[in-house]
């Protein structure tokens, strides 16, 4: 009986790992959260969707966590009024790769008509 429970537990854990990595389960969740946050910060939905997909693929979870600190500083609007303002806030997180991915995603998504 113990062996059966151990085997079942391993199968469940293995299935979750496969879902999260190969199946894209975590990728979709991260993408959805990013998209929702971008829309809340004032980006049009199609552009937010495009940028979220690109950024979720290219950045680590740690790097994505840094984006949670995109708060307005004194004298700034709560919502960035332009892509340039958004990128300035991204620059303040202090990670050049995050800035590079955000800037390239903004450019690609803007020119893609999204």
N, C-alpha and C positions, 0 to 999 in steps of 0.2 A: 504493500500500500504506500509506503514511504517513497519507493522508487517511482511509482506512478505519479505521485504529487510532484516530485522533483522534475520528472520529465515534462509534466504539464507546465510547471513554472518556467522551465527553460524554453519551452515552445512559445509561451506567452511573451517572455522577454525577447526572444528571437524575432517573433512577429512584430513587436513594437519597434525594435531596432530596424528591421527591414522597412516598415511603414515610414519611419522617420527619415531614413536615409535614401533608400532606393525609390520608395513610393512617393517621396516628396511631401509627406505629411507636415513636417516642420516648415518646409519651404513655403507651402501655401499659407500656413498660419502667420509666419513672419511677413510675408508679402501683404496679406490682408491687413495686418496691424499697421504696417508702414503706410499703405494706401489710405487707410482711415485717418491716420495722423496727418498726412500731407493734405488731405481734403480739409481737415479741421483747421489746418494752418493757412488755408486760402488757395491752394493749388486747384486748378480745374480737375475734375475727376479723371478725364482721359490721360492727362499728363501725370497725375498722381499714380494711376495704375501702371503706366509705362515705367516711371522712375522707380516705383516700389519693386517691380519685377527685376529690373536690372540691378538694383542695389542689394536686394535679398540674395541674388546669385553671387555677387562679387565681394560682399563684406562678411566678416565673421560676426558671430553673435556679440562678441565683446565690442567690436566696432559699431555695430548697430545700437548697442546700449548707449554708446557715447552720444548718439543722436537724440537721446532723451533730454539732453541738456541744451536744446536749442531755444532757450527762453529769451525773451526780449530784455535788453538792457535799458537803463534809463534813457529816455528820449526816443526810444524805438516803438513802432507800432506793435501791438500784440501779435499781429499776423504780418509776415513779410509782405511788402507791397510789390516786390519784384523778385525775379530769379536772382538778381545780383545781391539783394538783401538776404535772401535765403542762403546763398553761398557764403556770404560774409559770416553768417551765424554758424554755418558748418565749419568754416575756417577756425572759429574760436574753440572747437572741440580739441584741436591740437593734434590731429592725425592726418598727415598728408595724403594717405591712401583714401581715407574717407572723403576728403575734399576732391581728390581726383575723380573718384567714382561718382560723386554727386554732381560735379561739374560736367563730366562727360555724359552722364545720364540725362541731365537737364538739356544739354545741347542736342543729343540724339533724339530725345523725345519731343523737343520743340520743333526740330526740323522734320520729324516724322509726321507732324501734323496732329500730334496727340496732345 
